[in-house]
Amino acid sequence: MKEVITQKNVRLFSQARILENVRHDFVVTREVSVAEHNVPQGNMTKLGQAFHELLKRLRDRNPLSADEKKMLPWLATMRVALREVGAQRLDPEINLPGSGRLTNGRCDTIVHGGLAALGTVEVKVVDDLPGEPKEDHLFQIAGYAVLAECAFTEHRIWVAVAYVSFRKRKVRIFFHRGSSRLRGIVRDVLAA
């Protein structure tokens, strides 16, 4: 799916989203209580990769490394926030088969239950928490919702972009209760 996240497609998506006045429904920001010496340090790209590896690790019962243990409070905080909106089951790092002009992709988390029957969550590790989700992240999560709709034959899908900031010791999640308009915009952009 990464192939379709081009500057042109993101610009067209952004213009249509603004024109149709599609915005997130609500935002949840949570503090992560950890001591300064327990805050993961390093390059954002490497921290992001390590956090996504930790997402995958939730499926196994093997012991966590020291670095994974440092990241665990952020993951737990994010999962609690998702459960607070009704999430029943969280499946991390799910491969979704391609559909139409969308190639296959790997959604960070597929959520069963919550704001609708199914949810797709994209997780981004950032230095500073944004006030609004980035357009390419919205395009990406809307694309995953299109793929999830086909893979799970479910039309009631909510989406969220979760930002994890180790430095700020916070997690911020932008929620869309429904994704039909976002999915429609992605389909229109890819059909153009």
N, C-alpha and C positions, 0 to 999 in steps of 0.2 A: 504494500500500500504506500510505502514511502515514495515510490516513483511519481505518484500523482500529487504529492504535496509540493507543488512548485510555486514560485512567487506569483506567477500569473493566476493559477487556480486559487491560491489563498486570497489574492486581491479581489478576484471575482466573487468569491465566497463572502468576503468581508463586505463588499459593496451591497450584495443581495441581502445579507443578514441585517445590515444597518437600514436598508430601504424597507425591509419587512418588519423592522423593529423587533427582532428576535434577540432577547436578552436572557441572562440567567434569572432564575426565579428567586434564589436566595444564596447566601454565602455563609459558610461556617468557618470560623477561625478558632483554633484551639492552641493554647500554650502547651509546651512540652516541658515538664519539670525534670530537669537534669542538671547536675553540677557542671560547672565550666569545663573541668578536666574530662568529662564524659562526652563532650560535644565532638562528633567526628570532624576531622580536619582533612583538607586536601583539595585537589582539583575537582571542580564541579562535575566534569564529565565522568571521572573515575568514581566519585561518590554516587552519582546517578546510576552508573552501571552496578556498583556494589549494592545499592538499595534495591534495584530490580532483581538482582540475584537473591537477595533476602526474601523478596516477594515469592520467588519460586521455591525457596527453601521451606516455606510453610507447609509444603506437601510431605516433607520427610520428617523423620524423628531423630535425625542425627544432631549431635551437639553443635551449637553455634560457635563461631570463632569470636575472638575478643572484639574485632571490628563490627561483626554482625550484632553482637550484644549491645554495642554502643548505639546502633541504629534502631534497635528494637523499640524504644519508647516512641519514636516518630511513627513507626508502622502501627504500633498498638493504638496510638492517638487517632490515626487515620481510620483504622478499623472500627474504633468506638464511635466515631462521628458517623460512619456509614451505618452502623447498627442502630444509631439513634434515629435515623430516617427510615428504619424498618427493614434493613438488609437482613436476609435470613442466611444466605450462603454466599461466601466470597470465593470465587475460583480465580487464582492468580495466573497470569501469563498464559492466556488461552489463544491458541492459533485458530484463526478464522479463515475458511476458504474464500477465495476470490469470488466476485459476483459482478457480472457485466464488465464495466470499465475499471472496476476496483480490483486490484490484485489482492492476494491473500495478505493478512496482517496478523500481528500478535497484540491483542488487547491486554493491557496491564492487569485489569481485573474485570471479570464478568460477575455481576451481582444478581442473585436470584431474590426477588422481593424488593421491598423498599418503596420508592415513589411510584413504581409501576411493576409489572410482572418481571421485567428484566432491566438491568442497568449495565452501562459500560463506563468504566472509570479509567482515565489516563492520568498517570502519576509523573510529575516533573520535579526533579530536585533542582532548587534554585538558591542563589545567594540571598536575594531579597524577594519578599512576597509581592506579587503584582496586585494592583488595585482592581484590575480587570483581567480576565483570561486572555492570553495571546491568541490572535486569529489563527495561526497555524495549528495551535493546540486544539482549538474548537473544530477546525476543519478535520483534524486527525480523529478526534473522538466521534464526530458526526459520521465520518467514514466507517469507523468501527461499528457504530450503531447500524449502518446500512448492512454491513457484513453479518452482524449478529442477527438482524431481522431475517436474513436468508438462512443462516445456519440453524437458528432456533425456531424458525417459523413463528415468530412473535412480533407483533406490531406495537405493543405497548412497552416502549423502551425509554428509560430516563438516562441522562448522561451527566457526567461530572468530570471536571478537571481538578485534580488535587495537586497543590504545590507544597512541597516539603522544604523547609529552610532550616538547616542545622544551625547556621549562624544566629538566626533570629529565635531559634528554639520554638518554632511554630509550624502548624499545618493549616493551610487555607484551602477550602474546597468550594468551587463554584458549581451549583446544582441547576440543572434544567429538568423540571418535572416530566416533560415530554420531549421527544426528539423528532417528531414527524416533520416539523418545519425545517429543522437543521438537515435532516436526511434528504428532504426535497431539494434544498439548496445545493447540497453536494451532488445529487443526481443531475440537476440542471447544469451545474458547472462542468461536470464531466461529459455531459451530452453536447456541450457547445463546441 
